[in-house]
Amino acid sequence: FDIMHSGHYNAIRQAKSLCDVLVVGVHSDAVIGENKSVPVMRQAERYELLNHIKWIDEIIHDVPYSPELATLELARADFCVHGDDMP
């Protein structure tokens, strides 16, 4: 995501209800620029914001836009939750 809004918080809350440990991946500015548009909220701001969301247990930085098996393995994930704009 780029700018956080209530839909993002709701998606994170719902994702947390599906698991014991919620690992959230966050994209770099470069990845957002390649897949969406120039980011409004810079990556340092996005990374810091996630540290304060109560439903998030772990954060993985600089993840690819399209989920990859290697990222899921790094997160020790059983499944992936992604927005409706997944490539």
Phi and psi in degrees as a GROMACS rama.xvg file:
@    title "Ramachandran Plot"
@    xaxis  label "Phi"
@    yaxis  label "Psi"
@TYPE xy
-109.291  -74.8321  ASP-2
-95.9293  130.967  ILE-3
-76.9377  137.856  MET-4
-141.216  176.887  HIS-5
-58.6851  -32.7342  SER-6
-62.403  -38.4926  GLY-7
-65.626  -45.6598  HIS-8
-61.1229  -40.5486  TYR-9
-65.5481  -40.6154  ASN-10
-63.8119  -40.8974  ALA-11
-65.4079  -42.5119  ILE-12
-61.5367  -44.4241  ARG-13
-66.6475  -39.5451  GLN-14
-61.4956  -41.437  ALA-15
-62.1234  -32.4101  LYS-16
-68.4754  -12.9828  SER-17
-94.7175  -5.1036  LEU-18
-149.87  168.122  CYS-19
-84.7148  -38.8242  ASP-20
-125.621  119.183  VAL-21
-98.5512  118.127  LEU-22
-105.61  122.09  VAL-23
-109.319  130.217  VAL-24
-95.6796  140.456  GLY-25
-126.166  139.526  VAL-26
-87.5834  150.603  HIS-27
-77.2445  166.187  SER-28
-57.4313  -40.9093  ASP-29
-61.1318  -44.0854  ALA-30
-65.8466  -41.614  VAL-31
-64.4618  -42.7446  ILE-32
-60.5457  -36.71  GLY-33
-73.8076  -30.4135  GLU-34
-108.924  -18.0529  ASN-35
-127.7  -92.2047  LYS-36
-159.967  -177.198  SER-37
-59.8581  126.928  VAL-38
-66.1022  142.948  PRO-39
-87.9385  -47.4729  VAL-40
-91.1435  119.127  MET-41
-70.5984  158.919  ARG-42
-60.7718  -37.4035  GLN-43
-60.8833  -37.745  ALA-44
-68.4352  -42.753  GLU-45
-63.3044  -44.3453  ARG-46
-61.2653  -44.5441  TYR-47
-67.8639  -40.4217  GLU-48
-57.0667  -42.6525  LEU-49
-62.7417  -27.2808  LEU-50
-63.0519  -15.2143  ASN-51
-111.622  10.2317  HIS-52
-96.8622  118.911  ILE-53
-63.9034  -22.5206  LYS-54
-83.9888  -12.4693  TRP-55
-90.5979  126.478  ILE-56
-96.7501  -37.5888  ASP-57
-141.937  153.522  GLU-58
-128.552  135.064  ILE-59
-114.707  123.944  ILE-60
-89.6837  155.209  HIS-61
59.5549  44.1766  ASP-62
-81.9147  153.515  VAL-63
-67.0961  156.566  PRO-64
-66.5336  -41.2754  TYR-65
-94.9361  126.186  SER-66
-56.2463  137.94  PRO-67
-121.658  151.725  GLU-68
-57.218  -39.4575  LEU-69
-60.9413  -37.6592  ALA-70
-68.2628  -41.8262  THR-71
-64.452  -37.465  LEU-72
-67.1119  -41.2838  GLU-73
-59.3719  -38.0472  LEU-74
-81.5001  -6.26439  ALA-75
55.9336  41.3661  ARG-76
-90.5076  142.829  ALA-77
-89.4927  -23.3753  ASP-78
-157.682  169.517  PHE-79
-124.108  138.126  CYS-80
-114.608  128.869  VAL-81
-140.425  154.176  HIS-82
-64.3517  173.028  GLY-83
-76.6338  2.8174  ASP-84
-103.669  23.6589  ASP-85
-67.6454  133.817  MET-86
